[in-house]
Structure formats: C-alpha cells, structure tokens
Amino acid sequence: MAKRYELSDEAWGVVSDLFIETHGRGRPRLSDRLMLDGVLWVLCSGAAWRDMPERFGPWSTVYQRFRGWRNQGTFDQM
C-alpha cells in the first residue's frame, strides 16, 4: 500500500510511460517515480520545497525535475 501522497503501483503504471528514464554518464539519476512522489508531497501538503522529507532525495533535485516536467507539458498529459 502506498504511503500518503505517494503513487500506488497501479497509479504509477498508468502514468509511467510519460516519464523517460535516461542513462548517461556521471552520477546515477534518481528514479522518476521517487521524484514524482516528492512533487506530490509538496503540492498536496502545501509545504515549501526545502521542507520536503529526505526520503525523496535532495529538494533541489525534485524541484528541478518538477520544473522540467512542467515546462515539457508532462502534467498536462496526465
């Protein structure tokens, strides 16, 4: 069972095709699912990005991924 503000496996299955996992050089990329869960936590809780729990990764990484998805129209496709 998914925790509060986190996608269930079923919900992730519906939207996962909108997120493209890239594999490049350098530091391994944190999973899009984890980043999306962090975005949902911020948007649903109303908390500031900097107050996001560490389990979602660095707040700045989650925010950067959110901005990219927003600018690409990923949320509009949902």
Summary of the structure (lengths in Angstrom):
residues: 78
radius of gyration: 12.3
end to end distance: 21.8
largest distance: 34.7
contacts: 165
relative contact order: 0.15
helix: 62%
strand: 0%
